[in-house]
């Protein structure tokens, strides 16, 4: 962690393994956002063909699960997403399917079905 982006504390593993895998590319482009008092981690597993990003949810931004999927909400068919606020609304930006640009769309939160 850093308060000034110059001095940094020790590293801390926040996510590994589970359905996303344990390869070095299994949790690419990590992006954390806060919403509704919880933290959401988005990590990409596949860029081309059928892109895939997993979404995890936790009350602790330093713990999204090590070798388990208890925090997994589901997946999105996008690669390298980031969530931004524009004019008071949330939007999601992600790579285009051809990986030659970025597409942006409004983001709407839905209640997760965690059966």
N, C-alpha and C positions, 0 to 999 in steps of 0.2 A: 504494500500500500504506500501511497505517497500523498502528502499534503501540498507539495509544491512542484511535483513532477521533475524534481532534480534529485532529491534524496529518496531512496526506496528501501523498504523493509525486506525481510526475507520472502522468498517465493512461497506460494501456498497452492497445493493441488486442490482444485474445486470440483473436477469432474474427470472420470475416466471409465472406460469399459461399458458394459451393458450392451444393449442392442446396437448402439452406435459403433461399437468395436473398440479395439485397443491398438490399432495401427496409428502411425504418426499423423495420418490424414483424417482420422476418425472424428476429430473435433476441430475442424478448420473454421476460420473466421469467427471466433467467439464474440458474442455481443450480449451484454446484460442490460436489461431495462427494468425499471421499477414500475409496478402498476398494482393498484388496489392493496397496497401494504405488503406485497410479495415481490420477489425478484424472479425474472424470467431470463434464462440463458438460451440463446440460439446458437447452434453449432452445425456446420455443414459437413455432410458425409459424401455427397456426390454433386459434381458441377455439371457434367455433360449428360446427354441422353435424357434421363428422367432425374432432374436435380432433386436433392433431398436435404432438408435441414430439420434437425430435431429440436424440439422446444421442451425445456425443463423448467420447473417452478419450485421455488423454495423460499422459506421465510428467512433463510440465512444466505447472504450472497457469497459466502465462502464454502458452501456445502450443497452441491447439486448431485451428490452421489458418487461413490467410488465402487465400481464393479457391481452396481445394481441400478435398477430403473424405477425406483420408488418415486422419483421426482419427474419422470417423463410424462409430458402431457400428450404429445403426438408429434406429427411431422408436417412440414410445409413443402410444397413442390417448387421450391426456389433455392437459389444458391447465394451465399454470402449476404444475407439480409441484414439491414440495419433499420432501426426504428428512429424516426425523427419527429419533432414537433414543428408544425408550420401553421402560423396564424391560429394557434390554439388547438389545432387538430393533429392527431397522430397519423403519420404516413409510414409506409414500409418501402424501402428501396432495396432492390436486389438486382443481380446480374441478369441480363437478357439470356434467353435460351442459347443463343449463338455465342455468348460470352464476349460480345462486341460493344456492350454499352450497359446502361443501367435503366431499369424501369421503376416507376414510382406509382403507388396506389394508396388510397385511403385505408387505414387500418381500423377494423371494428373488432372489439373484444367480445367474445361469446363465452358463455358459461361452459366450463370443461365438463365432459362426461367421464368421470373416473370410476367406471364399474370395475 
